[in-house]
Amino acid sequence: MKLEKVSGTDNLYWLSNKKREQLATKNKTPTKRFYGERTTWIDGCELRIWNPHRSKIAAAIHKKTPISIRKRDKILYLGAATGTTLSHISDINTEGITYAVEISPTSTAKLLTLCEARENIIPMLEDADQPRDYQGIVGEVDIIYQDIAQRNQAEIALKNTELFLKEKGQLILTIKARSIDVSSNPRDVLRRELDRLEDKLTISRIKNLKPYHKDHYITIATMK
């Protein structure tokens, strides 16, 4: 098995052999699993396989989207759900912090199990559409990652970038076209959302996440 570091990111690797290539993060809490993920040991390190069918960021990286996450980054994660993707981000930014916002009490209850084992996560039962409610906890961040199913996804992203994103920070936004408008062509929905973002943000990358996630797009943007 060949191990190769993913460029621009800490603690993230490609595992490959003649048959396939897999994404993996170095386990921050060795021997502990959080959602039934597969693991493997190489050179004394436990690696957790990051399934692109269960994570939009993993899907984007599999599709060669340049996403940079560093070990000291401060991250605001909007729509953390039960912590599947969050657990891998926690593996990467080992010396940083991730503020995990989730609106569902049920999902947050499951998320707390992960947070008990990971000191670099701060969970918040909050509505990402009301960022001033958690402004007293979250300061400036290097990255905002948003993966929510609310209809006003671009508006929520803009509210949070205005309050929290550093001048040279990046927004990583998952646009879920069917959650915004189930009756319209997903490409038309994407274009409308991008038009809303481009008033205040510079968009550097747009990637369709199929075949991993149907009608989902990853957008990378920075403040103008």
DOVO-570872 format. One line per 5 residues: number of its first residue (from 1); their letters; for each residue x negated, y negated, z of N, C-alpha, C. Coordinates in steps of 0.1 Angstrom, whole numbers, plus 5000, padded with zeros to 4 digits. Example, Ala and Ser with C-alpha at 12.3 -4.5 7.8 and 13.67 -1.06 7.14 Angstrom:
// DOVO-570872
1) AS) 4868,5057,5078,4877,5045,5078,4868,5033,5078 | 4872,5022,5071,4863,5011,5071,4871,5000,5079
END
This chain:
// DOVO-570872
1) MKLEK) 4992,5012,5000,5000,5000,5000,4991,4987,5000 | 4994,4978,4991,4986,4966,4990,4993,4955,4997 | 4985,4947,5005,4990,4936,5013,4984,4923,5007 | 4993,4913,5004,4988,4901,4999,4997,4889,5005 | 4990,4879,5010,4996,4868,5016,5004,4859,5005
6) VSGTD) 5016,4855,5009,5024,4846,5000,5018,4832,5001 | 5015,4827,4990,5009,4813,4989,5017,4803,4995 | 5011,4794,5003,5018,4782,5008,5026,4785,5021 | 5025,4797,5026,5033,4801,5038,5025,4809,5047 | 5027,4807,5060,5020,4815,5071,5028,4828,5074
11) NLYWL) 5020,4839,5077,5026,4851,5083,5037,4857,5074 | 5035,4855,5061,5045,4860,5051,5036,4868,5040 | 5041,4880,5036,5032,4888,5028,5041,4895,5017 | 5034,4899,5006,5039,4908,4997,5033,4922,5000 | 5041,4932,5001,5037,4946,5002,5040,4953,4988
16) SNKKR) 5030,4959,4982,5033,4964,4969,5026,4977,4967 | 5032,4986,4959,5025,4998,4954,5029,4999,4939 | 5027,5010,4933,5030,5012,4919,5044,5011,4916 | 5053,5013,4926,5067,5014,4923,5075,5001,4925 | 5071,4993,4936,5079,4981,4939,5071,4972,4947
21) EQLAT) 5076,4960,4948,5070,4949,4956,5081,4944,4966 | 5077,4943,4979,5086,4939,4990,5080,4927,4998 | 5089,4919,5002,5085,4908,5011,5086,4912,5025 | 5076,4907,5033,5076,4911,5047,5070,4900,5056 | 5074,4899,5068,5068,4890,5078,5062,4897,5089
26) KNKTP) 5051,4891,5095,5044,4897,5106,5053,4896,5118 | 5056,4907,5125,5066,4907,5136,5060,4899,5148 | 5067,4889,5152,5063,4881,5164,5064,4889,5176 | 5074,4898,5177,5076,4906,5189,5075,4921,5185 | 5063,4926,5184,5061,4940,5179,5069,4950,5186
31) TKRFY) 5074,4960,5178,5083,4971,5181,5098,4967,5183 | 5101,4954,5183,5115,4950,5185,5121,4947,5171 | 5132,4953,5168,5140,4951,5156,5153,4943,5160 | 5159,4936,5150,5170,4928,5153,5183,4931,5145 | 5181,4937,5134,5193,4939,5126,5192,4952,5118
36) GERTT) 5184,4961,5122,5182,4974,5116,5172,4973,5104 | 5164,4963,5104,5154,4961,5093,5143,4972,5094 | 5138,4975,5082,5127,4985,5081,5114,4978,5085 | 5105,4985,5091,5092,4980,5095,5081,4990,5090 | 5068,4984,5090,5057,4993,5087,5045,4987,5093
41) WIDGC) 5035,4995,5097,5023,4991,5103,5011,4991,5093 | 5004,4980,5092,4992,4979,5084,4981,4972,5092 | 4969,4978,5093,4958,4972,5100,4961,4967,5114 | 4969,4975,5121,4973,4971,5135,4984,4961,5136 | 4990,4957,5125,5001,4947,5126,5014,4953,5121
46) ELRIW) 5024,4950,5128,5038,4954,5124,5044,4944,5115 | 5048,4949,5103,5055,4940,5093,5069,4944,5092 | 5078,4933,5092,5092,4935,5090,5096,4932,5076 | 5103,4942,5069,5107,4940,5055,5118,4930,5055 | 5117,4920,5046,5126,4909,5044,5135,4912,5032
51) NPHRS) 5147,4917,5034,5155,4921,5023,5161,4909,5015 | 5159,4908,5002,5164,4896,4995,5180,4897,4993 | 5185,4909,4995,5200,4910,4994,5207,4905,5007 | 5199,4903,5018,5205,4898,5031,5200,4885,5035 | 5192,4878,5026,5187,4865,5030,5185,4857,5017
56) KIAAA) 5190,4845,5017,5189,4836,5005,5175,4831,5003 | 5168,4828,5014,5154,4824,5013,5145,4835,5007 | 5147,4847,5012,5140,4859,5007,5143,4861,4992 | 5155,4859,4988,5159,4861,4974,5152,4850,4966 | 5152,4838,4971,5145,4827,4963,5130,4830,4961
61) IHKKT) 5124,4835,4972,5109,4838,4971,5107,4850,4961 | 5116,4859,4961,5115,4870,4952,5116,4865,4937 | 5124,4854,4936,5125,4849,4922,5115,4838,4920 | 5104,4838,4927,5092,4830,4925,5094,4815,4927 | 5104,4812,4936,5106,4798,4940,5095,4794,4951
66) PISIR) 5088,4784,4949,5078,4780,4958,5083,4773,4971 | 5084,4781,4981,5089,4776,4994,5078,4777,5004 | 5075,4766,5011,5064,4765,5020,5069,4763,5034 | 5066,4773,5043,5069,4773,5057,5056,4776,5064 | 5053,4767,5074,5040,4768,5081,5042,4772,5095
71) KRDKI) 5032,4777,5102,5034,4782,5115,5037,4771,5126 | 5034,4759,5123,5036,4748,5133,5048,4739,5129 | 5056,4743,5119,5067,4735,5114,5078,4734,5124 | 5085,4723,5124,5097,4721,5131,5109,4722,5121 | 5118,4731,5123,5128,4734,5113,5142,4732,5119
76) LYLGA) 5151,4727,5112,5165,4726,5115,5173,4736,5106 | 5179,4746,5112,5186,4756,5104,5200,4755,5106 | 5207,4751,5096,5222,4749,5096,5229,4761,5091 | 5236,4768,5099,5243,4780,5095,5235,4792,5098 | 5230,4793,5110,5221,4804,5114,5228,4817,5115
81) ATGTT) 5241,4818,5116,5249,4830,5117,5244,4839,5129 | 5242,4852,5126,5237,4861,5137,5222,4862,5138 | 5215,4855,5129,5200,4854,5130,5192,4863,5121 | 5198,4869,5111,5190,4878,5102,5178,4870,5096 | 5181,4859,5088,5171,4851,5082,5163,4844,5093
86) LSHIS) 5169,4839,5103,5163,4832,5113,5152,4840,5120 | 5154,4853,5121,5144,4861,5128,5131,4861,5120 | 5132,4861,5107,5120,4861,5098,5113,4847,5098 | 5121,4837,5098,5116,4823,5100,5108,4822,5113 | 5113,4828,5123,5107,4828,5136,5093,4835,5136
91) DINTE) 5093,4846,5128,5080,4853,5125,5070,4843,5119 | 5074,4834,5110,5065,4826,5103,5061,4814,5111 | 5070,4806,5116,5066,4794,5124,5064,4797,5138 | 5054,4806,5141,5051,4811,5154,5048,4800,5165 | 5042,4789,5160,5037,4778,5169,5046,4766,5168
96) GITYA) 5057,4768,5160,5066,4757,5158,5079,4759,5166 | 5090,4753,5160,5103,4755,5167,5114,4755,5156 | 5124,4763,5158,5136,4762,5149,5148,4759,5157 | 5155,4748,5154,5168,4745,5160,5179,4752,5152 | 5186,4761,5158,5195,4770,5150,5210,4765,5153
101) VEISP) 5216,4759,5144,5230,4754,5145,5240,4765,5139 | 5249,4768,5147,5259,4778,5142,5273,4774,5148 | 5283,4774,5140,5297,4769,5145,5305,4780,5151 | 5302,4793,5147,5310,4804,5152,5306,4809,5166 | 5314,4809,5176,5311,4815,5189,5307,4829,5188
106) TSTAK) 5314,4837,5180,5311,4851,5178,5297,4853,5173 | 5293,4846,5162,5280,4847,5157,5269,4842,5166 | 5272,4831,5173,5263,4826,5183,5260,4835,5194 | 5270,4843,5199,5268,4853,5209,5258,4863,5205 | 5258,4868,5192,5249,4877,5187,5235,4871,5185
111) LLTLC) 5235,4858,5181,5223,4851,5179,5215,4849,5192 | 5222,4848,5203,5215,4847,5216,5206,4859,5220 | 5209,4870,5215,5201,4882,5217,5187,4880,5211 | 5187,4874,5199,5174,4871,5192,5167,4860,5200 | 5174,4850,5204,5168,4839,5211,5161,4843,5224
116) EAREN) 5167,4852,5231,5162,4857,5244,5148,4863,5242 | 5145,4868,5230,5132,4874,5227,5122,4865,5220 | 5127,4854,5216,5119,4844,5208,5120,4830,5214 | 5108,4826,5219,5108,4813,5226,5108,4801,5216 | 5106,4804,5203,5105,4793,5193,5118,4791,5186
121) IIPML) 5129,4795,5192,5142,4792,5187,5151,4785,5197 | 5158,4775,5194,5167,4768,5202,5181,4769,5196 | 5190,4778,5201,5203,4779,5196,5213,4768,5200 | 5222,4764,5191,5232,4754,5194,5245,4758,5188 | 5255,4759,5196,5269,4761,5191,5275,4747,5187
126) EDADQ) 5273,4744,5175,5277,4730,5170,5282,4731,5156 | 5288,4720,5151,5293,4719,5138,5283,4711,5130 | 5277,4717,5119,5267,4710,5111,5272,4697,5105 | 5285,4696,5104,5292,4684,5098,5292,4673,5108 | 5288,4675,5120,5288,4665,5131,5274,4664,5137
131) PRDYQ) 5264,4660,5129,5250,4661,5134,5247,4652,5146 | 5255,4641,5147,5252,4632,5159,5255,4639,5172 | 5262,4650,5172,5265,4657,5184,5253,4664,5189 | 5243,4667,5181,5231,4674,5185,5218,4665,5183 | 5221,4652,5180,5210,4643,5178,5201,4641,5190
136) GIVGE) 5206,4643,5202,5199,4642,5214,5189,4653,5217 | 5191,4664,5209,5183,4676,5211,5172,4677,5200 | 5177,4675,5187,5168,4676,5176,5162,4663,5172 | 5149,4663,5171,5141,4651,5166,5138,4653,5151 | 5128,4646,5147,5123,4647,5133,5119,4662,5130
141) VDIIY) 5122,4667,5119,5118,4680,5115,5111,4680,5101 | 5103,4690,5099,5096,4692,5086,5105,4698,5076 | 5114,4707,5080,5122,4714,5070,5137,4714,5076 | 5146,4712,5067,5160,4715,5070,5164,4726,5060 | 5169,4737,5066,5174,4748,5058,5189,4749,5060
146) QDIAQ) 5197,4749,5050,5212,4749,5051,5217,4761,5043 | 5225,4769,5050,5232,4780,5044,5246,4782,5051 | 5255,4773,5046,5268,4773,5052,5279,4775,5041 | 5291,4778,5045,5302,4781,5036,5312,4770,5036 | 5310,4759,5042,5319,4748,5042,5320,4741,5028
151) RNQAE) 5331,4735,5025,5333,4729,5012,5324,4717,5009 | 5321,4709,5019,5314,4697,5017,5299,4699,5019 | 5293,4709,5012,5279,4713,5015,5269,4701,5013 | 5270,4694,5002,5261,4683,4999,5262,4672,5009 | 5275,4669,5013,5277,4658,5023,5270,4662,5036
156) IALKN) 5272,4674,5040,5266,4679,5053,5250,4678,5052 | 5245,4682,5041,5230,4682,5039,5225,4667,5040 | 5233,4658,5033,5228,4644,5034,5229,4638,5048 | 5240,4641,5055,5241,4636,5069,5229,4640,5077 | 5225,4653,5076,5214,4658,5084,5200,4654,5080
161) TELFL) 5198,4652,5067,5185,4647,5062,5183,4633,5066 | 5194,4625,5066,5193,4611,5070,5189,4610,5085 | 5194,4618,5093,5191,4617,5107,5178,4624,5111 | 5174,4635,5105,5164,4644,5110,5151,4646,5101 | 5153,4645,5088,5142,4650,5080,5130,4639,5079
166) KEKGQ) 5118,4644,5081,5107,4635,5080,5105,4630,5066 | 5097,4619,5065,5096,4612,5052,5091,4622,5041 | 5082,4631,5045,5076,4640,5035,5081,4654,5037 | 5092,4656,5045,5098,4669,5047,5106,4674,5035 | 5111,4686,5036,5118,4692,5025,5132,4698,5030
171) LILTI) 5142,4696,5021,5155,4702,5023,5155,4715,5015 | 5159,4726,5021,5161,4738,5013,5176,4741,5015 | 5183,4739,5004,5198,4740,5005,5203,4751,4996 | 5211,4760,5003,5218,4770,4995,5232,4765,4992 | 5234,4764,4979,5247,4760,4974,5256,4772,4971
176) KARSI) 5266,4774,4978,5276,4785,4976,5287,4780,4968 | 5287,4782,4955,5296,4776,4946,5311,4780,4949 | 5313,4793,4951,5326,4798,4954,5332,4793,4967 | 5324,4790,4976,5329,4784,4989,5333,4770,4988 | 5328,4763,4977,5332,4749,4975,5345,4748,4967
181) DVSSN) 5345,4756,4956,5357,4756,4947,5357,4769,4939 | 5366,4778,4944,5367,4791,4938,5373,4791,4924 | 5380,4780,4920,5387,4780,4907,5378,4775,4896 | 5367,4768,4899,5359,4761,4889,5347,4770,4885 | 5341,4767,4873,5329,4774,4869,5318,4771,4879
186) PRDVL) 5311,4781,4884,5300,4778,4894,5290,4768,4889 | 5287,4768,4876,5277,4758,4871,5282,4744,4872 | 5295,4742,4870,5301,4729,4872,5301,4724,4886 | 5304,4734,4895,5303,4731,4910,5289,4727,4914 | 5279,4734,4909,5265,4731,4912,5262,4717,4907
191) RRELD) 5266,4713,4895,5263,4700,4889,5269,4689,4898 | 5281,4691,4903,5288,4681,4911,5280,4679,4924 | 5276,4690,4930,5269,4689,4943,5255,4683,4941 | 5248,4686,4930,5235,4679,4927,5237,4664,4924 | 5248,4660,4918,5250,4646,4916,5252,4639,4929
196) RLEDK) 5258,4645,4939,5259,4639,4952,5246,4638,4959 | 5238,4648,4957,5225,4648,4964,5215,4638,4958 | 5216,4636,4945,5206,4628,4938,5206,4613,4941 | 5217,4608,4947,5217,4594,4951,5206,4591,4962 | 5203,4601,4970,5194,4599,4981,5182,4608,4981
201) LTISR) 5182,4619,4974,5172,4629,4974,5166,4631,4960 | 5153,4635,4960,5146,4639,4948,5146,4654,4947 | 5153,4660,4937,5154,4675,4936,5142,4680,4928 | 5135,4689,4933,5123,4694,4926,5125,4708,4921 | 5135,4715,4926,5136,4729,4921,5151,4734,4923
206) IKNLK) 5156,4741,4913,5170,4747,4914,5168,4761,4909 | 5173,4771,4917,5171,4785,4913,5184,4793,4915 | 5189,4799,4905,5200,4808,4906,5196,4821,4913 | 5203,4825,4923,5199,4837,4931,5204,4850,4927 | 5210,4851,4916,5214,4864,4910,5202,4872,4906
211) PYHKD) 5201,4885,4907,5212,4894,4911,5214,4896,4926 | 5206,4889,4934,5207,4892,4949,5220,4886,4955 | 5224,4874,4950,5236,4867,4956,5243,4860,4944 | 5255,4865,4942,5263,4860,4930,5268,4845,4933 | 5266,4837,4923,5271,4823,4924,5265,4815,4935
216) HYITI) 5253,4818,4939,5245,4811,4949,5233,4805,4942 | 5229,4793,4947,5218,4786,4941,5210,4780,4953 | 5196,4780,4951,5187,4774,4961,5183,4761,4955 | 5183,4750,4962,5179,4737,4958,5168,4732,4967 | 5157,4728,4962,5146,4722,4970,5146,4707,4968
221) ATMK) 5146,4699,4978,5146,4684,4976,5139,4677,4987 | 5135,4665,4984,5128,4656,4994,5135,4643,4994 | 5132,4635,5005,5138,4621,5005,5131,4612,4995 | 5139,4603,4989,5134,4593,4980,5126,4582,4987
END
